[in-house]
Amino acid sequence: MNETNIAWTKLTWNPVSGCKELTSGCAFCYAKTLSENKRGSAAFPVGFDLTYRPHKLREPLRIKEPSLIFVNSMSDFFWNEISDDYRDQMVDVIEQCPQHEFQVLTKRPDIMARYSKRRKLPANFWAGVTIESQRYVDERLALLRQVDVEIRFVSAEPLLTSIDFGGLAGIHWVIGGGESGPHLFDAKMRETRGLVDYLPDAPRWRPQPERIEWARSMRDQCEAEDVAFFWKQWGGVYPTSGGNMLDGRTHEAFPRLPTAKAPAQGGAVVKRYTTKSGAVQLKPSIDELRECIDGANSTGWCLACGQTQEGVEPDARKYRCESCQALKVYGAEELMLMGLFHTTTEDEE
């Protein structure tokens, strides 16, 4: 398993690699580029062709810290060339690791829906579909809603058009982001596929003004239905080139986080609460956040293990947790901006 720079997860797990292009969203697939560049190597002897990696199946069992794990970042879990028997082996491991949350993303929700009727998916299996443009909204959302899981999510990355979901009932999380890669130095590519412009003066990569509305619309649709929203990136030559600020702030909400470990002596675990959409996440109360912002105390909350930490300024982001060592401690003001708080004790589980 590998730690990753993908902002909405912590680890990647690839017990299989390889895939085939399905839609225009696949045109500049990072996994294909990496695999084909290393074709013939020990890591990718057949490039992006199907490669089972059974020696990796048990890797999550060795991870002690509850983690967000993106499954098959180098493939598609529901690619039709992967056998159901091998899928069963991956789901077996997911079931054996209830402390982790496993994020499974596909462009083939028809196979995911079929498989979910064949085998009950565990509570920590997050079912996600990619919806990169308006043309795939109706079909893919309808199929995703057929999957019986606790967390269903949409990844609108690369975002190629404005998207109207037509309602997000039964969806718990939406990720959005622009495409990245050196092809965006080409002005025609930026026009047809990019959310950014390339300018001669710094910062060189900036969101195209008319396409900022695409991100705003997605955010507003999520807020209207109490769906967690994560704006990953504007894109550019690198994923971080254009940053990830939308209207002066980041949007990095999660539907829930991995189960917290027992608190260290003197620590406190943030309680679990249920949102209106039915998603569960770890979060403090709005009153606790207001006390910190008003200067009554300086408490931060770790989004990895759920513990509180003293001496954290309200605007702190990604401080190191003294308990789990993850760079996931946020101050009260940042949590307030991300919407990670509960407002009433009536929501408590």
Stockholm file with secondary structure:
# STOCKHOLM 1.0

chainA/1-349         MNETNIAWTKLTWNPVSGCKELTSGCAFCYAKTLSENKRGSAAFPVGFDLTYRPHKLREPLRIKEPSLIFVNSMSDFFWNEISDDYRDQMVDVIEQCPQHEFQVLTKRPDIMARYSKRRKLPANFWAGVTIESQRYVDERLALLRQVDVEIRFVSAEPLLTSIDFGGLAGIHWVIGGGESGPHLFDAKMRETRGLVDYLPDAPRWRPQPERIEWARSMRDQCEAEDVAFFWKQWGGVYPTSGGNMLDGRTHEAFPRLPTAKAPAQGGAVVKRYTTKSGAVQLKPSIDELRECIDGANSTGWCLACGQTQEGVEPDARKYRCESCQALKVYGAEELMLMGLFHTTTEDEE
#=GR chainA/1-349 SS CEECCCTTCSEEECSEEBCCCCSGGGTTCHHHHHHHHTBTSSSBTTTTSCEECGGGTTGGGGCCSCCEEEECTTBCTTCTTSCHHHHHHHHHHHHHCTTSEEEEEESCHHHHHHHHHHSCCCTTEEEEEECCSGGGHHHHHHHHHTSCCSEEEEEECSCCSCCCCSCCTTCCEEEEECCBSGGGGSHHHHHHHCSEEECSSSSCEEECHHHHHHHHHHHHHHHHTTCEEEEEECCBSSTTTTCCCBTTBCCBCCSCCCCCCCCCTTCCBCCEEECTTSCEEECCBHHHHHHHHTTSCCEEEETTTCBEEESCCTTCCSBCCTTTCCSCEEEHHHHHHHTCCBCCGGGBC
#=GC SS_cons         CEECCCTTCSEEECSEEBCCCCSGGGTTCHHHHHHHHTBTSSSBTTTTSCEECGGGTTGGGGCCSCCEEEECTTBCTTCTTSCHHHHHHHHHHHHHCTTSEEEEEESCHHHHHHHHHHSCCCTTEEEEEECCSGGGHHHHHHHHHTSCCSEEEEEECSCCSCCCCSCCTTCCEEEEECCBSGGGGSHHHHHHHCSEEECSSSSCEEECHHHHHHHHHHHHHHHHTTCEEEEEECCBSSTTTTCCCBTTBCCBCCSCCCCCCCCCTTCCBCCEEECTTSCEEECCBHHHHHHHHTTSCCEEEETTTCBEEESCCTTCCSBCCTTTCCSCEEEHHHHHHHTCCBCCGGGBC
//
